[in-house]
């Protein structure tokens, strides 16, 4: 990969962008105007471009899977009926979306195996395709993650990816480790664990609207009727336009702001109203307004589902085009209430090790079955997210990747890490197939995914990360 991208995240084919800080500008003259959906809006909506944008969501789960009970036995076509009939496999849950899925086996991380804590080192490789440095609490990436590369190329105004976390970040060990900035060594990016944080941004719950309306009232009316945002703020904006202190350039920026709002509204109409609160679990989100008091009894899946609902909304509203979700702690202490764990009562990390230990590995068959049942629960959570993407008409313009930070729990192997891709990325990726990548490193996976995600802006000609071979995985492209 070009070192220029690693250090500066500037693609040689993309001209630098100059974003307008609209929120800071609209506070000029002591007037504060809160507008939903406009924090990351480009100067002209990306939906107005010749090619529709592609949205990318990367999900990295923790503690591996039970390999023999996860994917189908054989590669080949995926059909709804065929996948649904494989009830002994966790991925049978995803059968309703079989035609939009690509299962991939035979993908390895750059490190041949853990040299320290496999959990931490696996997280650091999952989206960077580079060896990890250090281990445990100090583990880091040796380079930038794919979400940051894509975001720099497709998000206007320098907006960074949405970075989300479903798990207990306060357990004191590892925490977030999947999204990294560039530089000589990767700098981990902090993640939001409370879904309410993104919810508030999306529906304008922060700040006060003009004319005495609260941000919540403005957002609710906009979302219900998609009434022009200009109608809510026209008086304030016109007042600013009349200020003698404003230069002609400032007035031009205000006009651009009017135009940007209108572009967004046209987009909402073209998408059939999918940029709305419909489908959000609003009562559950509102319950988190006062903060997230994380529990170990399975709350993690509820939080992950809320994050997925919000990412689908953020993409539908063109709020951001890239997101990551870490699903689980490196040493996950969640106590899942699956049938086989009733007699054990072990946290997930111990189940994944098949023994009551954070360091040793065993072979308890009840623990293995409980892990397999948790795999099904996690696929149900992924299904919930895919349902949201389909409902908002995003499948044909999105890439949703699900993977794990290790292949399985007992060995912490970095070989044959399970990978699921949903969505065609604008027709670029193969759909309805289970393929064998041929024992390649995940840099080749990301070569294909990055190319799919950025091609409406530029042509991706680089090799991402480190690994054997170059270009995308054979068979992953449509």
GIKAZI-V617876 format. One record per residue. N is the residue number from 1. SS is DSSP state (H for helix, E for strand, C for the rest). OMEGA is omega in degrees with one decimal (none if undefined). BURIAL is 1 if it has 24 or more other C-alpha atoms within 12 Angstrom, else 0. Layout:
n: [N:N]
ss: [SS:SS]
omega: [OMEGA:OMEGA]
burial: [BURIAL:BURIAL]
//
This chain:
n: [1:2:3:4:5:6:7:8:9:10:11:12:13:14:15:16:17:18:19:20:21:22:23:24:25:26:27:28:29:30:31:32:33:34:35:36:37:38:39:40:41:42:43:44:45:46:47:48:49:50:51:52:53:54:55:56:57:58:59:60:61:62:63:64:65:66:67:68:69:70:71:72:73:74:75:76:77:78:79:80:81:82:83:84:85:86:87:88:89:90:91:92:93:94:95:96:97:98:99:100:101:102:103:104:105:106:107:108:109:110:111:112:113:114:115:116:117:118:119:120:121:122:123:124:125:126:127:128:129:130:131:132:133:134:135:136:137:138:139:140:141:142:143:144:145:146:147:148:149:150:151:152:153:154:155:156:157:158:159:160:161:162:163:164:165:166:167:168:169:170:171:172:173:174:175:176:177:178:179:180:181:182:183:184:185:186:187:188:189:190:191:192:193:194:195:196:197:198:199:200:201:202:203:204:205:206:207:208:209:210:211:212:213:214:215:216:217:218:219:220:221:222:223:224:225:226:227:228:229:230:231:232:233:234:235:236:237:238:239:240:241:242:243:244:245:246:247:248:249:250:251:252:253:254:255:256:257:258:259:260:261:262:263:264:265:266:267:268:269:270:271:272:273:274:275:276:277:278:279:280:281:282:283:284:285:286:287:288:289:290:291:292:293:294:295:296:297:298:299:300:301:302:303:304:305:306:307:308:309:310:311:312:313:314:315:316:317:318:319:320:321:322:323:324:325:326:327:328:329:330:331:332:333:334:335:336:337:338:339:340:341:342:343:344:345:346:347:348:349:350:351:352:353:354:355:356:357:358:359:360:361:362:363:364:365:366:367:368:369:370:371:372:373:374:375:376:377:378:379:380:381:382:383:384:385:386:387:388:389:390:391:392:393:394:395:396:397:398:399:400:401:402:403:404:405:406:407:408:409:410:411:412:413:414:415:416:417:418:419:420:421:422:423:424:425:426:427:428:429:430:431:432:433:434:435:436:437:438:439:440:441:442:443:444:445:446:447:448:449:450:451:452:453:454:455:456:457:458:459:460:461:462:463:464:465:466:467:468:469:470:471:472:473:474:475:476:477:478]
ss: [C:C:H:H:H:H:H:H:C:C:C:C:C:C:C:C:C:C:C:C:C:H:H:H:H:C:C:H:H:H:C:C:C:C:C:C:C:C:C:C:C:C:C:C:C:H:H:H:C:C:C:C:C:C:E:E:E:E:E:E:E:C:C:C:C:C:H:H:H:C:C:C:C:C:C:E:E:C:C:H:H:H:H:H:C:C:C:C:C:H:H:H:H:H:H:H:H:H:H:H:E:E:E:E:E:E:E:E:C:C:C:C:C:C:C:C:C:H:H:H:H:H:H:H:H:H:C:C:C:C:C:E:E:C:C:H:H:H:C:E:E:C:C:C:C:H:H:H:H:H:H:H:H:H:C:H:H:H:C:C:C:E:E:E:E:E:C:C:H:H:H:C:C:C:C:C:C:C:C:E:E:C:C:C:C:C:E:E:C:C:C:E:C:C:H:H:H:H:H:H:H:H:C:C:C:C:C:E:C:H:H:H:C:E:H:H:H:H:H:H:H:H:H:H:H:C:C:C:H:H:H:H:H:H:H:H:H:H:H:H:H:C:C:C:C:C:C:H:H:H:H:H:H:H:H:H:H:H:H:H:H:H:H:H:H:H:H:H:H:H:C:C:C:C:C:C:C:C:C:C:C:H:H:H:H:H:C:C:C:C:C:C:C:C:C:C:C:C:H:H:H:H:H:H:H:H:H:H:H:H:H:H:H:H:H:H:C:C:C:C:C:E:E:E:E:E:E:C:C:C:C:C:C:C:C:C:C:C:H:H:H:C:C:C:C:C:C:H:H:H:H:H:H:C:C:C:C:C:C:C:C:C:C:C:H:H:H:H:H:H:H:H:H:H:H:H:H:H:H:H:H:H:H:H:H:H:H:H:H:H:H:C:C:C:H:H:H:E:E:E:E:E:E:E:C:C:C:C:C:C:C:C:C:C:C:C:C:C:E:E:E:E:C:C:C:C:C:C:E:C:C:C:E:E:E:E:E:E:E:E:E:C:H:H:H:H:H:H:H:H:H:H:H:H:C:C:C:C:C:C:C:C:C:C:C:C:C:C:C:C:C:C:C:C:C:C:E:C]
omega: [-179.2:-177.8:178.5:179.6:-177.7:-174.5:-173.9:-177.4:175.6:178.4:-176.2:-178.4:-174.9:178.4:177.9:-179.3:175.8:-178.7:177.2:177.6:-170.9:-176.4:178.2:-177.6:-177.1:170.8:178.9:178.5:177.5:180.0:179.6:-178.5:179.0:-178.6:177.8:175.1:-173.7:-178.3:-177.2:-175.8:176.9:-177.2:167.6:-172.1:178.5:179.1:179.5:-179.8:-178.9:179.3:178.6:179.8:175.7:-177.8:-174.1:174.1:178.4:179.9:177.0:179.3:-174.4:168.6:172.7:179.2:171.0:-170.3:-176.7:-177.4:-175.6:-179.5:172.2:-179.5:-174.4:173.5:179.3:-176.6:174.6:177.1:-179.8:-178.4:-178.1:-178.9:-179.7:-178.2:-177.8:-171.9:178.0:179.9:-176.9:-175.9:176.8:179.7:-175.7:-175.3:-179.6:-178.6:-175.2:-176.8:179.9:-175.2:170.5:174.7:179.2:171.3:178.1:176.4:-178.5:171.2:-177.8:178.5:-178.3:178.2:-178.0:172.3:179.5:176.8:-178.1:179.2:-178.1:-178.0:176.7:177.4:-176.1:-179.3:-167.9:-178.8:-179.3:-175.6:177.7:177.2:176.5:172.1:-179.1:-179.7:179.4:-176.9:-176.5:-178.0:178.9:176.3:174.8:179.3:-174.9:177.7:-174.4:-178.9:179.0:177.7:-179.3:-177.7:179.8:-177.0:-172.4:179.9:178.7:173.5:176.8:179.5:178.5:-178.3:167.8:-176.1:-169.4:-174.5:173.6:-177.5:-178.2:-178.7:-176.1:179.8:171.8:-177.3:175.8:-175.7:-172.0:-178.4:-177.0:-178.1:-174.2:172.3:179.6:-177.8:179.8:172.2:-174.8:174.8:-175.2:179.5:-179.3:-178.4:175.3:178.2:-179.6:-179.7:-178.4:-179.0:179.4:177.8:-179.2:178.9:-174.7:-175.8:171.4:-177.9:179.2:176.7:177.8:177.9:178.7:176.0:176.2:178.7:175.1:177.9:179.8:-178.8:178.4:-178.1:-178.6:-178.8:178.9:-176.1:-179.8:-170.6:-174.5:176.2:-175.8:174.4:177.1:-178.9:-178.4:-171.5:-173.9:-177.6:-179.5:-179.1:177.7:177.1:176.7:-179.7:-177.7:-178.2:-178.6:-178.1:-178.1:176.2:176.6:178.5:177.9:179.7:177.7:177.5:176.9:178.2:176.8:178.7:174.2:-176.4:-179.4:177.9:-178.6:177.4:-179.7:-178.9:177.1:178.1:-179.8:179.6:-179.1:-178.2:175.3:175.8:-177.9:174.9:-179.2:178.2:179.7:179.0:178.1:174.0:-170.4:-179.5:177.6:178.9:179.8:179.9:-179.5:-177.1:-178.2:180.0:-177.3:175.3:-169.8:178.6:-177.0:-172.4:-179.9:177.5:-176.9:-178.5:177.3:179.3:179.1:179.3:178.5:177.2:-178.2:175.9:-176.3:176.4:178.1:177.8:-179.9:178.1:-179.0:180.0:-178.3:177.3:177.5:-176.6:-177.5:177.9:172.0:175.9:170.9:-174.2:178.6:177.6:177.7:173.9:-166.8:-179.1:178.4:175.7:-177.2:-179.9:175.8:-174.0:-174.6:177.3:-178.4:-178.3:-177.9:-177.1:-176.8:169.9:-174.9:-178.3:177.8:175.9:-178.2:177.0:-178.5:178.5:179.9:-178.0:174.0:-176.2:-177.4:175.6:-179.9:-178.1:-179.6:-176.5:178.0:177.3:178.7:179.0:177.6:177.4:178.6:178.1:175.7:175.2:178.0:177.9:-178.6:175.1:174.8:175.6:177.1:177.4:178.2:178.0:179.6:175.5:179.2:179.5:179.1:-178.1:-179.4:175.4:-172.4:-173.2:-175.0:-179.8:-177.9:169.9:175.6:-179.4:173.9:174.9:179.7:-179.7:169.9:-179.8:178.8:-174.8:-173.6:-175.5:-173.7:-175.3:173.4:-179.0:178.5:178.6:-175.5:-178.5:176.6:175.2:174.7:-178.7:-174.3:-177.6:-179.9:178.3:-174.6:-172.8:178.0:-179.2:176.5:-177.7:168.3:-174.5:175.1:-178.3:176.1:175.0:-179.6:176.3:-170.9:173.0:-179.2:173.5:-176.4:172.4:179.0:-177.4:178.5:179.0:179.3:-173.4:-171.1:-167.8:174.1:177.5:-173.9:175.5:179.9:-176.1:-176.4:169.7:-175.9:172.6:-179.6:178.1:-178.5:176.8:-178.1:-179.3:-179.0:176.5:175.9:176.4:-179.4:-177.6:-179.3:none]
burial: [1:0:0:0:1:1:1:0:1:1:1:0:0:0:0:0:0:0:0:1:1:1:1:0:1:1:0:0:0:0:1:1:1:1:1:1:1:1:1:1:1:1:1:1:1:1:1:0:0:0:0:1:1:1:1:1:1:1:1:1:1:1:1:1:1:1:1:0:1:1:1:1:0:0:0:1:0:1:1:0:0:1:1:0:0:0:0:0:1:1:1:1:1:1:1:1:1:1:1:1:1:1:1:1:1:1:1:1:1:1:1:1:1:1:0:0:1:1:1:1:1:1:1:1:1:1:1:1:1:1:1:1:1:1:1:1:1:0:1:1:1:1:1:1:1:1:1:1:1:1:1:1:1:1:1:1:1:1:1:1:1:1:1:1:1:1:1:1:1:0:0:0:1:1:1:1:1:1:1:1:1:1:0:0:1:1:1:1:1:0:1:1:1:1:1:1:1:1:1:1:1:1:1:1:1:1:1:1:1:1:0:0:0:1:1:1:1:1:1:1:1:1:1:0:0:1:0:1:1:1:0:1:1:0:0:1:1:0:0:1:1:0:0:0:0:0:0:0:0:1:1:0:1:1:0:1:1:1:1:1:1:1:1:1:1:1:1:1:0:0:1:0:1:1:1:1:1:0:1:1:1:0:0:0:1:0:0:1:0:0:0:1:0:1:0:1:0:1:1:1:1:1:1:1:1:1:1:1:1:1:1:1:1:1:1:1:1:1:1:1:1:1:1:1:1:1:1:1:1:1:1:1:1:1:1:1:1:1:0:1:1:0:0:1:1:1:1:1:1:1:1:1:1:1:1:0:0:1:0:0:0:0:0:0:0:1:1:1:1:1:1:1:1:1:1:1:1:1:1:1:1:1:1:1:1:1:1:1:1:1:1:1:1:1:1:1:1:1:1:1:1:1:1:1:1:1:1:1:1:1:1:1:1:1:1:1:1:1:1:1:1:1:1:1:1:1:1:1:1:1:1:1:1:1:1:1:1:0:1:1:1:1:1:1:1:1:1:1:1:1:1:1:1:1:1:1:1:1:0:1:0:1:1:1:1:1:1:1:0:0:1:1:1:1:1:1:1:0]
//
